[in-house]
């Protein structure tokens, strides 16, 4: 079975402000995770946790870390996958580490520098159903790579992802959809020249893109692209939250 994304996390310099912003824009409710020794906030749709939120520590900030979203891919052996990634030319930013009573994770980068996390939970995770109509769930995963074809080959070998439809974007190149054992869950392409570095981006589903755009603006977020209709009929907006983390919104309703 192909590996899939199982969790999402925002690391930011103002957790309380970010909690308020995403609550207003996406509609998530927030509560403390109750994790001993650390402040960690769960962002949920109803009673279903979707993502986590935590404050960047001083050491990370001093090292140049900026607010950003990161996705976790579920694996059956974090240490083994770290070995495969380093052998393929990737890097390890945080070595395999246990989170008491939660699981084991590592922060890594693919050979082109895009960062993501590996995760093996202590027990099976109850993931929300991938219903595209449910606001608050993550509806799409997007990789802007230095070389889209090489990036796909890396992830296909690592996680078992397969090619879905490829969309001709004209001068921007080809946008390759990928699947993890079912319908497409995301796309990847060679990044435009003005994008400084490869990165993974995540699209949060909302009720209607126009209404969400107004909420984003009212909450002091910044729009960097959109709203625009994409192949398949969905509408998207790409933005930056008040702390500087990039994110995207998607809806089937304009």
Secondary structure, 3 states (H helix, E strand, C coil): CCCCEEEEEEEECCHHHHHHHHHHHCCCEEEECCCCCCCCEEEEECCEEEEEEEECCHHHHHCCCCCEEEEEEECCCHHHHHHHHHHCCCEEEEEEEEECCCEEEEEEECCCCCEEEEEEECCCCCCCCCCCCCCCCEEEEEEEECCHHHHHHHHHHHHCCEEEEEEECHHHCEEEEEECCCCEEEEEEECCCCCCCCEEEEEEECCCHHHHHHHHHHCCCEEEEEEEECCCCCEEEEEECCCCCEEEEEECCC
